[in-house]
Amino acid sequence: MIKLIVITVGSYFVGSIPFSIIISQLFKKIDIREYGSKNPGATNVFRVLGPGPGVLVLLLDVGKGFIVVWLSKKVFAGSIDIEPIYIQLLSGVAVTLGHIFSIFASFKGGKGIAVVGGALLALIPHIVLLSLVVFGIILALTRYVSLGSLSAAIFINLSLIFEKYFLKQNRPFILILTCLALTLLVFYTHRGNIKRLLNRTEHKIGQKVKL
């Protein structure tokens, strides 16, 4: 039980590291939460500060999701009488909640796409890599990062279901259920984006914000 608490709390705190705020301070000495969409996420950093800082924040957010899930298996699997997949999913959910509800940012963090992608990359890398292709296609066609991100999230869920029930691969049901729960959470954090997409007022990639 103590180890599970350590995993959960540790993953949450790693997820809470607000790289977008840190990078925006280092590059321009600004609080990214006061510019653009005011969301402390990689897309807003990209829009406000440019591709360099934006890509750096994206990689750091993906990285913290990946490393937490990867390490949870390497460090704790075998020392806890629980299937490794449960330990990994627990850390994946905790790091995502930390990112979205960051204790270092008044519990108002990013929207979770990057960190969820990193966490799932440690579990189902081939599906996540294919989802990047989906993201890229949607982004190229529409120039909406949010639409590409949500499309990629849907693709991951459909792929897991297809592999389990049509290809008969051994996919734990808890993995499918957790991915669905994380997707619903991500859709919730993107509710403003979804509304703007429906109203055709969503910002497109390339629309840089003046400081």
C-alpha positions, 0 to 999 in steps of 0.5 A, a space after each residue: 500500500 505504501 508503495 502504491 501511495 508513493 507511485 501515485 503521489 510521485 507521479 502526480 508531482 512529476 505531472 504537476 511540473 509546469 514546463 510551459 510556465 517555466 519555459 516561457 519565463 526562461 525565454 521571454 520572462 512572461 507568464 504564458 497564462 496571461 497571453 494567447 489562449 491563457 492556457 499553460 500548454 505547448 500549443 499556446 507556447 508555440 503560438 505566443 513564443 514560436 516553434 522552438 519553445 513550443 516544441 521544447 514544452 511539448 517534448 518535456 510534457 510528453 517526456 514526463 508522461 512517458 518516464 513516469 509510466 516506464 519507471 513505474 514498471 521498472 522500479 516497482 513491478 515485482 516488488 508489488 503483488 499487482 499486475 504491472 499494467 495496473 501499476 503503469 495505468 495508475 501512474 499514467 492517470 496520476 501524472 495526467 491529473 498532475 498535469 491538468 490540476 497542477 499543484 504548482 499552478 493553482 491546480 490549473 494546468 494544461 489540457 493533457 494531450 501531450 502527457 497522456 500521449 507520453 504515458 500511452 507511448 510507454 504502453 502501446 507505442 505502435 498505436 500512439 505513433 499511428 495516432 501521430 499520423 492521424 494528428 498530422 493529417 487532420 492538422 494539415 487539412 484543417 490547421 486545427 491543433 485541437 481537432 487533430 489532438 482529439 482525433 488522435 485520441 479517438 483513434 487510439 481508443 478505436 485501435 485498442 478495441 479493434 485489436 482486442 475484439 477483431 484481431 483477438 490480441 491480448 489487450 487488458 480490458 482495464 487498459 481500454 477502460 482507462 484510455 476511454 476515461 482519459 479520453 473523456 477527461 481530455 475532451 472535457 479539458 477541450 470543451 472550450 476548443 470544441 465549442 469554438 470548433 463548432 462556432 468556427 472561431 477556433 484558432 488555427 496553427 500559425 496564428 501567432 500572438 503579439 507580445 
